[in-house]
Amino acid sequence: MAAPATPDAIRDVNTRYHDAAAVEYDHKWGIDFHEIGRGQVLGKLRKGLGARAAGPFAHALEIGAGTGYFSLNLVQAGVIDRATCLDISPGMLTTLENNAASLGLADRVDTVAADAEHLPFDDDSFDLVLGHAVLHHLPDLDQAFAEFMRVLRPGGALFFAGEPSRLGDRIAAYPKRGAVRAAPAWRRLMGAEPVAAHTGAQPNGNRHDLEFAVDVHAFDPPGLRAFADRAGFADVHVSGEELLANWFGWTNRTLEASARPDTVPWGWRQYAYRGYLALQAVDRALLEPRLPAAVFYNLIVSATKPVSATKPAGA
Ligand SMILES: C[S@@+](CC[C@H](N)C(=O)[O-])C[C@H]1O[C@@H](n2cnc3c(N)ncnc32)[C@H](O)[C@@H]1O
């Protein structure tokens, strides 16, 4: 299925896909709100913001907050005092509210269903605007970055992570293709049963068809940087993370997706998870300091709103 042509169609497909994905989302992506999840989120924030990552930020706005992976972990870690979590999918926000309630954070987190390109907030409202794995879903990134700039207070920080790099995405296609070919043998080895063929008549609203339509961008580092530059941000920095960890992760995820989840052995899941964490450490220590950002699978962009920011003409 080709990407939908109009911005409204992209927003609509994102809303429907993520509404349908919301209940199983945390399980599917291994989202954790305890020590491991906090460690992951803090590690990424440090890569983007350096010493500023310690915060505390009095009021943060998360764009495309999903089920709360970043905001809820950062509130628990004491980096954010209060989080406003915005998402276009009401279904994801319902899961986020449930997660916040079960973690005892409901009074420090509020949710807003809205589009990232039209933020329903006053100018200079937030100390930090952040997001994870969301920019690649937004049709008009210049409009979105202009909004991030507007709602940040002067001196406030911008941070987005988990954005697919164009080259990294191309490189990751090889392990994914290999895993598709190896899947039948892997299932036999694991004693796992094949997942039922997709019929298009599933109760979750054709989610698998939509999956290919929600991602509208992959970035190269200069292109990603240019959105922040054009919006008027200062101290713009783009870095890359995860290479070996991503090859390993995508291979395993592709294998697992070919099997009925309840038939994938627990031992395999442990191996896949621990292997991913170990390779992340190798990437961090050896590859990220040495290789160019473009070869990694995920990009991080961070920046600051200048204290003397002037509004673009006509704003
Ligand atoms: C890949 S998920 C990431 C969720 C979360 N940040 C995480 O890391 O788990 C992308 C999120 O962006 C949201 N999204 C997509 N398009 C959006 C838009 N135009 N405005 C606001 N949120 C949007 C989706 O609904 C979804 O929750």
The ligand as a Gaussian input file, in Angstrom:
#p B3LYP/6-31G(d) Opt

LIG

0 1
 C        5.797000       5.173000      16.936000
 S        4.637000       5.915000      18.033000
 C        5.722000       6.452000      19.344000
 C        5.008000       6.625000      20.640000
 C        5.893000       6.993000      21.810000
 N        6.534000       8.260000      21.612000
 C        6.916000       5.902000      22.056000
 O        8.099000       6.138000      21.842000
 O        6.533000       4.803000      22.459000
 C        4.235000       7.456000      17.244000
 C        3.179000       8.250000      17.969000
 O        3.003000       9.493000      17.264000
 C        1.621000       9.789000      17.196000
 N        1.353000      10.676000      16.053000
 C        1.367000      10.375000      14.747000
 N        1.056000      11.456000      14.005000
 C        0.850000      12.471000      14.863000
 C        0.491000      13.842000      14.716000
 N        0.281000      14.394000      13.515000
 N        0.368000      14.610000      15.817000
 C        0.573000      14.065000      17.061000
 N        0.897000      12.778000      17.258000
 C        1.033000      11.979000      16.184000
 C        0.973000       8.413000      17.064000
 O       -0.397000       8.417000      17.377000
 C        1.821000       7.573000      18.000000
 O        1.330000       7.553000      19.310000

